[in-house]
């Protein structure tokens, strides 16, 4: 029981960090209905729908479809758009894979000389004599 409580608490903290509230969870049904509307009307798949409402195509979609403005206001996750944009734009998918760059052997810029030696007896601290 305690483990389940910890899992629920961790998920609550995660959702709040992402900007998701109880209102967004309640409005999730509106998101599903509007996604179905887009699929029937425009033939959009779910990722295109998310891009039009939360991602790169959001501004263009709002300008071109003013008649849906009331439905767009009822969609959840309006405050958490930065998280959705990060997930939808996916700049990391377009990046090249990092290449392994081998370090060239460099010449030494400085040299180190050991000026102190523990083998030289100093002052009163000398090894015992037989």
URHUHU-V98771 format. One line per field, one symbol per residue. phi: phi as a letter, one per 40 degrees, with the letter a starting at -180 (. if undefined). A space follows every 10 residues. Layout:
BEGIN
phi=???
END
This chain:
BEGIN
phi=.ccccccccc ccccccccgc bccccccdcc ccccccdccc cbgcccccdc ccbbbccccc ccccbcccdc ccccccgccc cccccccccf cccccccccc bccccccccb bbbccbbccc cbfccbccbc
END
